[in-house]
Amino acid sequence: VGLVLWVLGTYGMTLALVAIGMGLLTWICCACQWRVNGAFDPSALGPGGYAWTQRDPSEWPAKKSESGTKMSTMQGSKQIRILVKKLGRAILDEEERLKTQD
């Protein structure tokens, strides 16, 4: 609000409206990112849900809804594929450790 009032007093109504519009656009973009990235639910995968990370990248799920994470769509480079496999292995190892602990 303070920024818009300062712009209004210094530069006029036109640029104050532009400032309001840019502020709204920023909030809309942030809200979309929060909605998309905040939807991660690892409990929906169940035990062994990251087993797909150990398969060949061509066999990885194509959609976030199938894998529970955006990692399955990250096949761009060899380094990303290696990282996704390492993360998946770490998750599977931790699941196994928790099973043997009980």
Secondary structure, 3 states (H helix, E strand, C coil): CHHHHHHHHHHCHHHHHHHHHHHHHHHHHHHHHHHHHCCCCHHHCCCCCCHHHHCCHHHCCCCHHHHCCHHHHCCCCHHHHHHHHHHHHHHHHHHHHHHHHC
